[in-house]
Amino acid sequence: MKSLFSKTPAERLDYEFDCSDSLEADEDILTTSWSTSGTGLVIDGHTFAAGILKVWLKDGIDGVKYLVRCIYTTSNGRTMEDWFYLSVNSAA
């Protein structure tokens, strides 16, 4: 099962995948493509280095659970995918 994270609509937070175990010794990440399900959650930047994929997310609709997905390509010609769920809930 993939991870479930949470945030409030007002927060801007970063989330990471450590993909280094999936990469071969001489393999690097070349490109990333991030997406979210539904509307309202905003991808507000992303980076990758040394096998770590990072995305910054903001906004979102209260009560909605989003799927956040990253498809990335590597220097060895592989295309790989990772994802997590993000639940947006207003603070009580």
LORO-903003 format. One record per residue: x, y, z of N, C-alpha, C, O in turn; residue in three letters; residue number from 1; chain. Coordinates in Angstrom, 1 decimal. Layout:
REM residues N
{{X,Y,Z},{X,Y,Z},{X,Y,Z},{X,Y,Z},ALA,NUM,A}
...
***
This chain:
REM residues 92
{{0.8,-1.2,0.0},{0.0,0.0,0.0},{0.9,1.2,0.0},{1.9,1.3,0.7},MET,1,A}
{{0.5,2.2,-0.8},{1.3,3.5,-0.8},{0.9,4.3,0.3},{-0.1,4.1,1.0},LYS,2,A}
{{1.6,5.4,0.5},{1.4,6.3,1.7},{0.2,7.2,1.5},{-0.1,7.5,0.4},SER,3,A}
{{-0.3,7.6,2.6},{-1.4,8.6,2.7},{-0.9,9.7,3.5},{-0.6,9.5,4.7},LEU,4,A}
{{-0.8,10.9,2.9},{-0.4,12.1,3.6},{-1.6,13.0,3.8},{-2.6,12.8,3.1},PHE,5,A}
{{-1.5,14.0,4.6},{-2.6,15.0,4.7},{-2.0,16.4,4.9},{-0.9,16.6,5.3},SER,6,A}
{{-2.8,17.4,4.5},{-2.5,18.8,4.6},{-3.8,19.6,4.7},{-4.9,19.0,4.4},LYS,7,A}
{{-3.7,20.8,5.1},{-4.9,21.7,5.0},{-4.9,22.5,3.7},{-3.8,22.6,3.1},THR,8,A}
{{-6.0,23.1,3.3},{-6.0,23.9,2.1},{-5.0,25.1,2.1},{-4.5,25.5,1.1},PRO,9,A}
{{-4.7,25.6,3.3},{-3.9,26.7,3.4},{-2.4,26.4,3.4},{-1.6,27.3,3.1},ALA,10,A}
{{-2.0,25.1,3.6},{-0.6,24.8,3.6},{0.0,24.6,2.2},{-0.7,24.2,1.3},GLU,11,A}
{{1.3,24.9,2.1},{2.1,24.6,1.0},{3.3,23.7,1.5},{4.1,24.2,2.3},ARG,12,A}
{{3.2,22.4,1.1},{4.2,21.5,1.7},{4.9,20.7,0.6},{4.4,20.6,-0.5},LEU,13,A}
{{6.1,20.2,1.0},{6.8,19.3,0.0},{6.7,17.9,0.4},{6.6,17.5,1.6},ASP,14,A}
{{6.8,17.0,-0.6},{6.7,15.5,-0.4},{7.8,14.9,-1.3},{8.1,15.4,-2.4},TYR,15,A}
{{8.5,13.9,-0.8},{9.6,13.2,-1.5},{9.4,11.7,-1.7},{8.7,11.1,-0.9},GLU,16,A}
{{10.0,11.3,-2.8},{10.1,9.8,-3.0},{11.6,9.6,-3.1},{12.4,10.3,-3.8},PHE,17,A}
{{12.1,8.6,-2.4},{13.5,8.2,-2.5},{13.5,7.0,-3.5},{13.2,5.9,-3.1},ASP,18,A}
{{14.0,7.2,-4.7},{14.0,6.2,-5.7},{15.3,5.6,-5.9},{15.5,4.8,-6.8},CYS,19,A}
{{16.3,5.9,-5.1},{17.7,5.5,-5.3},{17.8,4.0,-5.3},{18.6,3.4,-6.0},SER,20,A}
{{17.0,3.3,-4.5},{17.0,1.8,-4.5},{16.5,1.2,-5.8},{16.9,0.0,-6.1},ASP,21,A}
{{15.8,1.9,-6.6},{15.2,1.4,-7.8},{16.2,1.7,-9.0},{16.0,1.1,-10.1},SER,22,A}
{{17.2,2.5,-8.8},{18.1,2.9,-9.8},{19.4,2.0,-9.8},{19.8,1.6,-8.7},LEU,23,A}
{{19.9,1.7,-11.0},{21.2,1.0,-11.0},{22.3,1.9,-10.7},{22.1,3.2,-10.7},GLU,24,A}
{{23.5,1.4,-10.4},{24.6,2.2,-9.9},{25.0,3.4,-10.9},{25.3,4.4,-10.4},ALA,25,A}
{{24.9,3.2,-12.2},{25.3,4.2,-13.1},{24.1,5.0,-13.7},{24.2,5.6,-14.7},ASP,26,A}
{{22.9,4.8,-13.1},{21.7,5.4,-13.7},{21.2,6.6,-12.9},{21.3,6.7,-11.7},GLU,27,A}
{{20.8,7.6,-13.7},{20.3,8.9,-13.2},{18.9,9.1,-13.7},{18.4,8.6,-14.7},ASP,28,A}
{{18.1,10.0,-13.0},{16.8,10.4,-13.4},{17.0,11.6,-14.4},{17.8,12.5,-14.1},ILE,29,A}
{{16.4,11.5,-15.5},{16.5,12.5,-16.6},{15.3,13.5,-16.6},{15.5,14.7,-16.7},LEU,30,A}
{{14.1,13.0,-16.5},{12.9,13.8,-16.6},{11.9,13.3,-15.6},{11.9,12.2,-15.2},THR,31,A}
{{11.0,14.2,-15.1},{9.9,13.9,-14.3},{8.6,14.6,-14.8},{8.7,15.6,-15.4},THR,32,A}
{{7.5,13.9,-14.6},{6.2,14.5,-15.0},{5.2,14.2,-13.8},{4.9,13.0,-13.6},SER,33,A}
{{4.8,15.3,-13.2},{3.9,15.1,-12.0},{2.5,15.4,-12.4},{2.2,16.2,-13.3},TRP,34,A}
{{1.5,14.7,-11.8},{0.1,15.0,-12.0},{-0.7,14.7,-10.7},{-0.2,14.0,-9.8},SER,35,A}
{{-1.9,15.3,-10.6},{-2.8,15.0,-9.5},{-4.2,14.7,-10.1},{-4.5,15.2,-11.2},THR,36,A}
{{-4.9,13.9,-9.3},{-6.3,13.6,-9.7},{-7.2,14.8,-9.3},{-6.8,15.5,-8.4},SER,37,A}
{{-8.3,14.9,-10.0},{-9.2,15.9,-9.6},{-8.8,17.4,-9.8},{-7.8,17.6,-10.6},GLY,38,A}
{{-9.5,18.3,-9.2},{-9.1,19.7,-9.4},{-8.9,20.3,-8.0},{-9.3,19.8,-7.0},THR,39,A}
{{-8.2,21.5,-8.0},{-8.0,22.2,-6.8},{-6.6,22.1,-6.2},{-6.1,23.1,-5.6},GLY,40,A}
{{-6.0,20.9,-6.3},{-4.7,20.8,-5.7},{-3.6,21.3,-6.8},{-3.7,20.8,-7.9},LEU,41,A}
{{-2.7,22.1,-6.4},{-1.8,22.8,-7.3},{-0.4,22.2,-7.1},{0.1,22.2,-5.9},VAL,42,A}
{{0.3,21.8,-8.2},{1.7,21.4,-8.1},{2.4,22.8,-8.3},{2.3,23.4,-9.3},ILE,43,A}
{{3.2,23.1,-7.2},{3.8,24.4,-7.1},{5.3,24.3,-7.2},{6.0,25.0,-6.5},ASP,44,A}
{{5.8,23.4,-8.0},{7.2,23.2,-8.2},{7.6,21.7,-7.9},{7.0,21.0,-7.2},GLY,45,A}
{{8.7,21.3,-8.5},{9.3,20.0,-8.3},{10.7,20.0,-8.7},{11.2,20.8,-9.5},HIS,46,A}
{{11.5,19.1,-8.1},{12.9,18.9,-8.3},{13.2,17.4,-8.3},{12.5,16.6,-7.8},THR,47,A}
{{14.4,17.1,-8.8},{15.0,15.7,-8.6},{16.5,15.8,-8.6},{17.1,16.6,-9.4},PHE,48,A}
{{17.1,15.0,-7.7},{18.6,14.9,-7.6},{18.9,13.7,-6.8},{18.2,13.4,-5.8},ALA,49,A}
{{20.0,13.0,-7.2},{20.5,11.9,-6.5},{19.4,10.9,-6.1},{19.5,10.3,-5.0},ALA,50,A}
{{18.5,10.6,-7.0},{17.5,9.6,-6.8},{16.3,10.0,-5.9},{15.5,9.2,-5.6},GLY,51,A}
{{16.3,11.3,-5.6},{15.2,11.9,-4.8},{14.3,12.7,-5.6},{14.7,13.7,-6.3},ILE,52,A}
{{13.0,12.4,-5.7},{12.0,13.2,-6.4},{11.2,14.0,-5.3},{10.8,13.5,-4.3},LEU,53,A}
{{11.1,15.3,-5.6},{10.4,16.2,-4.6},{9.4,17.0,-5.4},{9.6,17.5,-6.5},LYS,54,A}
{{8.2,17.1,-4.8},{7.1,17.9,-5.3},{6.6,18.9,-4.2},{6.4,18.5,-3.1},VAL,55,A}
{{6.2,20.1,-4.6},{5.6,21.1,-3.7},{4.1,21.2,-4.1},{3.8,21.4,-5.3},TRP,56,A}
{{3.2,21.0,-3.1},{1.8,21.1,-3.3},{1.1,22.1,-2.5},{1.5,22.3,-1.3},LEU,57,A}
{{0.2,22.8,-3.1},{-0.6,23.8,-2.3},{-2.1,23.8,-2.7},{-2.4,23.1,-3.6},LYS,58,A}
{{-2.9,24.4,-1.9},{-4.3,24.5,-2.1},{-5.0,23.2,-1.9},{-4.6,22.4,-1.0},ASP,59,A}
{{-6.0,22.8,-2.7},{-6.7,21.6,-2.5},{-8.1,21.9,-1.9},{-8.3,22.9,-1.3},GLY,60,A}
{{-9.0,21.0,-2.2},{-10.4,21.2,-1.7},{-10.6,20.4,-0.4},{-10.3,19.2,-0.4},ILE,61,A}
{{-11.2,21.0,0.6},{-11.4,20.4,1.8},{-12.3,19.1,1.7},{-13.3,19.1,1.0},ASP,62,A}
{{-11.8,18.0,2.3},{-12.5,16.8,2.2},{-12.2,15.9,1.0},{-12.8,14.8,0.9},GLY,63,A}
{{-11.3,16.3,0.1},{-11.0,15.5,-1.1},{-9.7,14.8,-0.9},{-8.7,15.3,-0.3},VAL,64,A}
{{-9.6,13.5,-1.3},{-8.4,12.7,-1.3},{-7.9,12.6,-2.7},{-8.6,12.2,-3.6},LYS,65,A}
{{-6.6,13.1,-2.9},{-6.0,13.2,-4.3},{-5.0,12.1,-4.4},{-4.4,11.6,-3.5},TYR,66,A}
{{-4.9,11.7,-5.7},{-3.8,10.8,-6.1},{-2.7,11.7,-6.7},{-3.0,12.4,-7.6},LEU,67,A}
{{-1.5,11.6,-6.2},{-0.4,12.4,-6.7},{0.6,11.4,-7.3},{1.0,10.5,-6.7},VAL,68,A}
{{0.9,11.6,-8.6},{1.7,10.7,-9.4},{2.9,11.3,-10.1},{2.8,12.4,-10.6},ARG,69,A}
{{4.0,10.6,-10.1},{5.2,11.0,-10.8},{5.6,9.9,-11.7},{5.8,8.8,-11.3},CYS,70,A}
{{5.8,10.2,-13.0},{6.4,9.3,-14.0},{7.7,9.9,-14.3},{7.8,11.1,-14.7},ILE,71,A}
{{8.8,9.1,-14.3},{10.1,9.6,-14.5},{10.9,8.7,-15.4},{10.6,7.5,-15.5},TYR,72,A}
{{11.8,9.3,-16.2},{12.6,8.5,-17.1},{14.0,8.5,-16.6},{14.5,9.5,-15.9},THR,73,A}
{{14.8,7.5,-17.0},{16.2,7.4,-16.5},{17.2,7.3,-17.6},{16.8,7.1,-18.8},THR,74,A}
{{18.4,7.5,-17.3},{19.5,7.5,-18.3},{19.7,6.1,-18.9},{20.3,6.0,-20.0},SER,75,A}
{{19.1,5.1,-18.3},{19.2,3.7,-18.9},{17.9,3.4,-19.8},{17.7,2.3,-20.2},ASN,76,A}
{{17.1,4.4,-20.1},{16.0,4.3,-20.9},{14.7,3.7,-20.3},{13.8,3.4,-21.0},GLY,77,A}
{{14.7,3.6,-19.0},{13.5,3.1,-18.3},{12.6,4.2,-18.0},{13.0,5.4,-17.7},ARG,78,A}
{{11.3,3.9,-18.0},{10.2,4.8,-17.5},{9.6,4.1,-16.3},{9.2,3.0,-16.3},THR,79,A}
{{9.6,4.9,-15.2},{9.1,4.4,-13.9},{8.0,5.3,-13.4},{7.9,6.4,-13.8},MET,80,A}
{{7.3,4.8,-12.4},{6.2,5.5,-11.8},{6.2,5.3,-10.3},{6.5,4.2,-9.8},GLU,81,A}
{{5.8,6.4,-9.6},{5.6,6.3,-8.1},{4.4,7.2,-7.8},{4.1,8.1,-8.6},ASP,82,A}
{{3.7,6.9,-6.7},{2.5,7.7,-6.4},{2.2,7.6,-4.9},{2.7,6.7,-4.2},TRP,83,A}
{{1.4,8.6,-4.4},{0.9,8.6,-3.1},{-0.5,9.3,-3.0},{-0.9,9.9,-4.0},PHE,84,A}
{{-1.2,9.1,-1.9},{-2.5,9.8,-1.7},{-2.3,10.9,-0.8},{-1.5,10.9,0.1},TYR,85,A}
{{-3.0,12.0,-1.1},{-2.9,13.2,-0.2},{-4.4,13.6,0.1},{-5.2,13.9,-0.8},LEU,86,A}
{{-4.7,13.6,1.4},{-6.0,14.0,1.9},{-6.0,15.5,2.3},{-5.1,15.8,3.1},SER,87,A}
{{-6.9,16.3,1.9},{-6.9,17.7,2.2},{-8.1,17.9,3.2},{-9.2,17.6,2.9},VAL,88,A}
{{-7.8,18.4,4.4},{-8.8,18.6,5.4},{-8.5,19.9,6.2},{-7.3,20.1,6.5},ASN,89,A}
{{-9.5,20.7,6.4},{-9.3,21.9,7.2},{-9.0,21.6,8.6},{-9.4,20.5,9.2},SER,90,A}
{{-8.2,22.4,9.2},{-7.8,22.2,10.6},{-9.0,22.3,11.5},{-9.9,23.2,11.3},ALA,91,A}
{{-9.1,21.5,12.6},{-10.3,21.6,13.4},{-10.2,22.7,14.4},{-11.1,22.9,15.2},ALA,92,A}
***
